Amino acid sequence: MLVLIRGAGDIASGIALRLHRAHAQIIMTDLERPTAIRRSVCFSQAIVHGSAAVEGISAKAAHNSEEALQIARRGEIAVLADPQCACLPALQPAVLVDAILAKRNLGTKLPDAPCVIGVGPGFTAGVDCHAAVETMRGHFLGRVITSGSPLPNSGVPGNIGGFTDERILRAPADGVFRSCLDIGAMVQPGDIAGEVAGIPMRCRIGGVLRGILADGTPVHKGMKSGDVDPRGDLRYCHTVSDKALAVGGAVLEAILRTYPLLEA
């Protein structure tokens, strides 16, 4: 079964990991210059480096739809720089998963594939997708929604180790981001993790730097640019998160619930 995933950030990569382990053929799309924070667990890095690996699963950059299909058919994940998903008509996937996590639907439609799954806010099952998946941390995380929509974006990051917004690092100005620390660095409040236009981006809590933008990324003031995990466990920097796995499991469930209908 060919699955096309829009997005290749950390949640999309968790989805890809679970589906790949379930023997699906995976093709992903992302920006030409990915803006993923948790780069160590994102297949989007294949666009940057030509290849990437997450928990032992390898991905390769593809330059066109035909090459992407060849990569997927030989058991690797293919990643295309194609933010508009222009490859969709050529690929004709059995399943389309929109995991851009833009908090709104950027163009995915019900007729795009036999099975269309929307991840997070902005989708309505039965209107623009066959099923939607809840992404908000809490009791309903990972629920498959077949009628209605996921909870709206609260604007507050999920609680990890007792911290919400404090763990997020945001660009202090418009410009080009310059990183001062790498993923996995242990930090304390006040440490400078990066800078923009000479203005420092300081950590507000202590912990491990779980994610940070790549050096040289264009940013705007307030843009999410880093993530401090107060639990301080280095393993969390290089493994897919509990949230990504929960969402990935829900997408797999949604496909299996729809699959008998595809066979009919």
C-alpha positions in Angstrom: 0.0 0.0 0.0 1.4 3.4 -1.0 1.0 6.1 1.6 1.7 9.8 0.8 2.4 11.9 3.9 2.3 15.7 3.6 4.9 17.0 6.0 8.1 15.3 7.3 8.6 17.0 10.7 8.7 15.1 14.0 5.0 14.1 14.2 4.8 13.2 10.5 8.0 11.2 10.9 6.5 9.3 13.9 3.6 8.4 11.6 5.9 7.3 8.8 7.9 5.2 11.2 4.8 3.3 12.4 3.4 2.8 8.9 6.8 1.7 7.5 7.1 -0.9 10.3 3.6 -2.1 9.3 5.0 -2.7 5.7 3.5 0.3 4.0 5.4 2.1 1.2 6.0 5.7 2.3 6.6 8.9 0.4 6.7 12.2 2.3 6.8 15.8 1.1 8.1 18.9 2.8 9.5 22.4 2.3 12.7 22.9 0.2 14.2 24.3 3.3 12.7 22.3 6.2 12.0 24.2 9.4 11.8 21.2 11.7 13.0 21.8 15.3 13.6 18.1 16.4 15.8 17.5 13.4 17.4 14.3 14.9 14.0 12.5 14.5 12.8 14.1 11.3 12.8 12.5 7.9 12.8 16.0 6.4 16.5 16.0 6.9 16.8 13.8 3.9 16.0 16.9 1.8 19.0 18.7 3.4 21.5 15.9 3.5 20.3 13.5 0.8 19.5 10.8 3.3 18.4 10.5 6.9 17.7 7.8 9.5 15.3 7.7 12.4 15.4 4.8 14.8 17.2 2.7 12.2 14.7 3.4 9.4 16.4 5.1 6.4 15.0 7.8 4.1 16.3 9.1 0.8 15.7 12.4 -1.0 13.9 12.0 -4.3 14.0 14.5 -7.2 10.7 13.5 -8.8 7.7 11.2 -8.4 9.2 8.3 -10.4 12.4 8.3 -8.2 10.3 8.5 -5.1 8.3 5.4 -6.1 11.5 3.5 -6.8 12.8 4.4 -3.3 9.6 3.4 -1.6 9.3 0.1 -3.5 12.7 -1.0 -2.4 11.7 -0.5 1.3 13.1 2.9 2.1 11.2 6.1 2.8 11.2 8.7 0.0 11.2 12.4 0.8 10.3 15.0 -1.9 10.8 18.8 -1.6 7.2 19.5 -2.7 5.2 21.7 -0.3 2.3 22.0 -2.6 2.1 18.2 -3.0 2.2 18.6 -6.8 3.2 14.9 -7.0 -0.2 13.7 -5.9 -1.7 13.1 -9.4 1.3 11.2 -10.6 1.6 9.0 -7.4 -2.1 8.2 -7.0 -1.6 6.9 -3.4 -4.0 4.6 -1.7 -3.7 6.8 1.4 -3.0 10.5 1.8 -2.1 11.7 5.3 -1.9 15.5 5.9 0.5 15.9 8.8 1.7 19.4 8.0 0.3 20.5 11.4 -0.5 24.0 10.1 -3.5 24.2 12.5 -5.6 24.7 9.3 -6.2 22.8 6.1 -3.8 24.0 3.4 -5.6 22.3 0.5 -6.2 18.6 1.3 -9.5 17.4 -0.1 -11.7 14.3 0.4 -11.3 13.2 -3.3 -7.5 13.4 -3.2 -7.1 9.6 -2.4 -9.3 6.6 -1.5 -8.4 7.2 2.1 -7.6 10.7 3.3 -6.5 11.4 6.9 -6.2 14.8 8.5 -3.8 15.2 11.5 -4.6 17.8 14.1 -6.8 20.9 14.0 -8.2 22.3 10.8 -9.8 19.1 9.5 -13.4 17.8 9.6 -14.0 14.1 9.1 -16.5 13.5 6.3 -15.9 17.0 4.9 -12.3 17.2 3.8 -11.0 13.8 5.1 -12.3 10.4 5.9 -10.8 10.5 9.4 -9.0 13.0 11.6 -6.6 12.4 14.4 -6.5 14.2 17.7 -3.0 15.7 18.4 -3.6 17.7 21.6 -1.9 16.2 24.6 -4.2 14.8 27.2 -7.0 12.3 27.5 -8.0 12.4 23.8 -4.5 12.3 22.2 -4.4 9.7 19.4 -8.2 9.3 19.1 -9.5 8.6 15.6 -12.3 10.9 14.7 -14.8 9.7 12.0 -17.3 12.5 12.5 -16.3 16.0 13.5 -13.0 17.7 14.1 -10.0 17.5 16.5 -9.9 20.1 19.3 -8.9 23.6 18.2 -5.4 24.8 18.7 -5.1 26.2 22.3 -1.9 28.1 21.6 -0.3 26.6 24.6 2.3 23.9 24.1 1.8 20.5 25.8 2.9 20.1 29.4 6.2 18.2 29.7 7.8 17.9 33.1 5.6 20.6 34.5 6.4 23.2 31.8 4.5 24.4 28.8 5.4 27.6 26.9 8.6 28.0 29.1 10.2 25.1 27.3 9.8 26.7 23.8 12.5 28.9 22.4 11.4 31.6 20.0 13.3 33.7 17.5 14.0 37.2 19.1 13.8 39.0 15.8 13.4 38.7 12.0 16.4 37.6 10.2 18.7 34.5 9.8 18.9 32.1 12.7 22.4 31.3 14.1 22.7 28.3 16.4 25.0 28.4 19.4 24.3 25.0 20.7 23.5 21.6 19.2 20.7 19.1 19.9 21.6 17.2 23.1 23.3 20.1 24.9 22.4 20.4 28.6 21.2 23.9 29.3 20.4 26.2 32.3 18.1 29.2 32.5 19.7 32.1 30.7 22.0 30.0 28.4 22.1 31.3 24.9 21.0 28.7 22.4 21.1 30.8 19.3 20.8 34.4 18.0 19.2 36.4 15.3 20.7 39.7 14.1 22.9 39.8 17.2 20.0 39.3 19.6 20.4 36.3 21.8 17.8 33.6 22.2 18.0 32.5 25.8 16.7 29.4 27.5 14.1 30.0 30.2 14.4 26.6 31.9 17.0 24.0 32.5 17.1 20.6 30.7 18.3 19.1 27.5 18.1 20.9 24.2 15.7 18.5 22.4 15.4 20.5 19.2 16.8 23.6 17.5 16.6 25.1 14.1 19.4 24.5 11.6 22.0 27.2 11.4 21.1 29.7 8.6 17.4 29.2 8.7 15.4 32.4 7.9 13.0 33.2 10.7 10.5 35.8 11.9 10.2 37.2 15.3 8.4 34.8 17.6 8.9 31.8 15.4 9.4 28.5 17.2 13.2 27.9 17.0 14.0 25.5 19.8 12.7 23.1 22.5 14.1 22.4 25.9 13.1 19.2 27.6 13.1 19.7 31.4 13.4 15.9 32.0 17.0 16.1 30.9 17.1 12.6 29.3 19.4 12.6 26.3 17.7 9.5 24.8 14.6 11.7 24.2 16.6 13.7 21.7 17.1 10.8 19.3 13.9 8.8 19.6 10.4 9.5 18.4 8.2 11.0 21.1 5.3 9.4 22.9 3.0 11.9 21.1 4.3 11.1 17.7 4.0 7.4 18.3 0.4 7.9 19.6 -0.6 9.9 16.6 1.2 7.4 14.3 -0.8 4.5 15.9 -4.0 6.4 15.3 -3.2 7.0 11.7 -2.5 3.2 11.3 -5.9 2.5 13.0 -7.7 4.9 10.7 -6.2 3.3 7.6 -7.2 -0.2 8.8 -10.7 1.0 9.6 -11.0 2.4 6.1 -9.1 -0.4 4.3 -12.1 -2.8 4.1 -14.0 -0.1 2.3 -11.2 0.3 -0.2 -11.4 -3.5 -0.9 -15.1 -3.4 -1.4 
